[in-house]
Amino acid sequence: MWPIMDSPITKDRPLRIVGAGICCLDHIVVAPAIPWGDTARVREYCVQGGGLVATALVACARLGARTELLSMLGGDVVAGQILDELEDEHVSTRHVVRFPDGASPFSFIHVDEKTGERTIFHRGATGLAWQRTNEDAITGAHAVLVDDYYPDLVRDVTAVARAHRVPIVADTTPSAANADWIRNVDVLIAPRHYLRAGGFGDDVDRALDAIHAMGPATAVITLGADGWAASDAAGRTRGTAFTVNVVDTVGAGDVFHGAYAFGLARGWTTPQCAEFASAVAAVKCTRVGGRTGIPTLEKTLGFLRTHSANDWTTVFC
């Protein structure tokens, strides 16, 4: 049982979350896992926008936040598809810079029809170069989400957000390559493979300590079907994953980050943010596509009230 308190969000200052990072296009096929060289029948196919921060912002928008994206795209048809979908999802793209001679990123994603796990084939962006962040896009935000796809963009945005005391939530795997901007981050949410990449084995506590040593006051590691682990000034907590009929895990991590930022912006504690994010990500996994199954706030709270051992009946949104 826990009390849930909202931060001072008013009509004059509605909940606003800004994201800086990749937006791309995903071609998703659901089919059996087969040996290379064989042929498989595709059960489902969809094309929709993707990208770490972009999908996280879609989650924030579905939950009811005002959202804005800072990113880069080329002058190709792919860019138009990406932008149209983001606008349909009520994610502002006025700060997305287009380069006529550049190429926008896209992915082909195979989802195993038995497990819901995905394999990604990605074509990276080319011909794009970030110049400078419009500080007006950052000031007044309740939270800023970043990923590490465009290093110059994330360095610039985290510096601006830090200067304006806007909380920063990062989706990245910590390393020496991104240590320079991670020190500006308030909440770093790393994926499970950070345990292996960092040489921690199964020692989650050591991995959390390593994140803190780089600067973030709050460290979270998502553990897939094993839930999540978190650490902040109040202590360490663990949460289990919610049991759902998993159809597709594409975008689950992105959605977790977005939902976590939503809770942070409302002033919730780390365990509250993490459990809420876990619920949003779980519901997402019940539909094909990284964004198709992202729930509304009402649906998420309904899910939590029937699936969580904690008391979510006192949430005021």
Buried (B, 14 or more C-beta within 10 A) or exposed (E): EEEBEEEEBEEEEEBBBBBBBBBBBBBBBBBEEEEEEEEEEEEBEBEBBBBBBBBBBBBBBBBBBBBBBBBBBBBBEBBBBBBEBBEEBBBBBEBBBBBEEBBBBBBEBBBBBEEBBBEEEBBEBEEBEBEEBEEEBBBEBBBBBBBBBBEEBBBBBBBBBBEEEBBBBBBBBBEEEBEBBBEBBBBBBBBBEBBEBBEBEEEBEEBBEBBBEBBBBBBBBBBBEEBBBBBBEEEBBBBEBBEBEBBBBBBBBBBBBBBBBBBBBBBBBBBBBBBBBBBBBBBBBBBBBBBBBBBEBEBBBBBBEEBBEBEBEEBEE
